[in-house]
Amino acid sequence: MYSIWFIFLTFIAKDCSSQDDEGPYRGKHIGKLNSYHHQVSGDVYAVDDWTLLLVDFNYDGTGDDTFFWAGDSGRPGPLGFIVPDQHGKTNILERYNNEEVRLRLPDGKRVSRLSWFAIYDLASQNAFGDVYVPEEFESPAPRALTPLTQLGTIEVNSGPVRFLDASTVLIPELRFDPGGEDVYWWTGVGPQPSARGVPLPDDLGYLEPLRAHMGEDVMLRLPGGRSAADIDWLALWHRANGTALATVLVPDSLNVPPAAATLHPFVTRLPRCEQLHRDLQVSWDIFGNQISIQLAGMIGENEYMAFGISGSTTRSQMLGSDVIVTSWDSALQRGLARDYNVSAVAPCVQVLGAWRGVCLDTVLGGTDSAQVLFAERTDGLTVITYRRQLKADDTLDQEWPTDRAVFIVWAVGPLDHLGEPAYHRLRPAIDHQLVLPHDSQSKSRSQSECQRFSIARPTPSRPWDRAELFDPALRVFAFSVGPAGGERGLAARIPAAPQRALYVNGQLAPDLQLRRGLTYTFRVRGGDEPHSATLYHPLVVTSESHGGLERLGDATQNVVRVLAGARRTRRGRLSPLAAGALCLAERDPVADSRRDASFETFRAFNRSLRWRCGDGRAAELQVTPNSTWPDMVYYHSFTHFDMGGRIFVVDRHRRNIARSPATPLRVSLTMILVAPILVSLAIHMV
């Protein structure tokens, strides 16, 4: 199955009177600077009604008292005002050499009300260069079009479609149910929608069939640097039938601000490339019995890109897959590519003495078959190129076939505090196949499927409020397991958040307050089946902030102070004491976990969950904090990292203790390991 990105071939750009014929769209062109002295030159654009952009700007910097200067009447002269430079400062101008300079007008000033803009010297009262703003000048601004016009039998409704800037489209209050059909966002040129158009990534950046929308606002971004000037229409497109279900026409010369994001210069040099997501692409080349694979993604510095062969020959399945996990080591300034085997969709843990989960091949007795060839990270883009054999000798590695299509899997997510892959934040929901051989058709496809990356600065979603259980009369806490809630839930507090979290009295990993000298009962229903790598979560309370003690080696376990929930075995390993029958909250079967952030509050998210609690009993753990306990301790799963939260140990209860300046320092596993070394060094120095 060829990727839908194959359709991305060429666009016929339309004329736009507000932009020069060459170069990217920068806004509405005001004019060229008239040059009088000091080698002043360049073009001036209006980005919006508050921002000017100087392009290819030159000034020799030798003026005595020279500033960016503007006025709203007459000609350039002393009756004007200083426009702060690109740094927001009103210093005397220095030298500029073919630079792009963005200027923000002072408060209360608008581009549409200016008469002129100049590079002006106050000492000599001379303009070294200037440009006049045309009368009745209209600055770029978001523009409203018509609502989507329904064309097919499927009902489609929306508010007026808005271009917020040249590449960002808002479809407000969209109501549309595709009924399971393969419907995509589609755009192109010509008088009406056609199969010659191209697909657009959805609001999360995926190129997948659209879900139902019930009055939601949908934000789309044109990929690869394309702008409103490059398209004639936007549509909902039924691929199987080759028909448009709804459309909106985009007028010529749409006077909108330029795109906020700039394009990254990276272009792959490998002959084959497919776009997996708006922010991720894979390229490859085959030579003999070896395949070179390049992953390029707009990801965080402490994130990974995983890619490999599916665990199923009939669909894309992470369970049983053979993947290479790539990442960037910022300390050593190098790329990493490590070979993993996925025997359970969970972190790598020991289950009755055997390793299960997302485990390194070397942990399972295999070899690391990936060799890094090239790696770099610039402007938020991580690029890792590695090589492996098509048919490896390691029995844990699957073969890359060259005689047929192969189902693949991929994911992007954070690395935990040990550098291991944590739960992904990006992953596909549809099957994806690659065809490796270089036949005539594949050669013609070449790199055309991959688009230039946008260097965007996404605005993070507002986190859900963290609950605080501080009632002095509260003596019993009920622990269960549920979804971690995505980027607005546990991931807003812990970047490497797991798939599931501990719920306490129905709240998502809340802060607890325990008073010294009082006894509390923890009723734990984290699962009592030790054969499960995913649903076995005994509770443990420690002075270390991550939990997951089962994943730690003997030496590391020995330095962790366990306050409740585990004991030492004869072999010296920690063994959990409080598991209890499982009580699990799950999403609706048709819900998409990638859209957890669409819930404005945890309360709304919690109402959407379905609880499934077994008939077995809860395990009871008695906890009595005393004077030896630190002011802050942590409750977590014994088997997985970072599923729980904080416990404030107090002498008297108080509200909002987490916001108090007296909040104690968070103790990490690293601090626990390093502290004895520092003490030893201090003793020797004395």
Secondary structure, DSSP 8 states (H G I E B T S, - for coil): ---GGGG---------TTS-SSSS--SEEEEE-EE-STT-EEEEEEEETTEEEEEEEEE-S--SSEEEEEESSSSSSSSSEE---TTS-------EEEEEEEEE--TT--GGG-SEEEEEETTTTEEEEEEE--TT------EE----EE-SSS-EE-S--EESSSSEEEEEEEEE--TT--EEEEEESSSS--TTSEEE--TTS--S----EEEEEEEEE-STT--GGG-SEEEEEETTTTEEEEEEE--TT------SSEE------SSEEEEEETTEEEEEEEETTEEEEEEEEE--TTEEEEEEE-S-SSS--STT-EEEEEEEETTTTEEEEEEEEESSSSB-EEETTEEESEEETTTTT-----EEEEEEEETTEEEEEEEEESS-SSTTS----SSS-EEEEEEEEEB-TTS-B---SB--SS--EE--S--HHHHHHTTTT----EE------------EE--TT--EEEEEEEE--GGGTGGGT-TT--SEEEEETTEES-EEEEETT--EEEEE-S---TT-SSS---EEEESSSSB-GGGS-HHHHHTS-EEESEEE-TTS-EEE----S-EEEE--TT--GGGGGGSSSHHHHHHT-EEEE-SS--EEEEE---TTS-SEEEEEESSSBT-SEEEEEESS--TTGGGSTT------HHHHHHHHHHHHHHHHH-
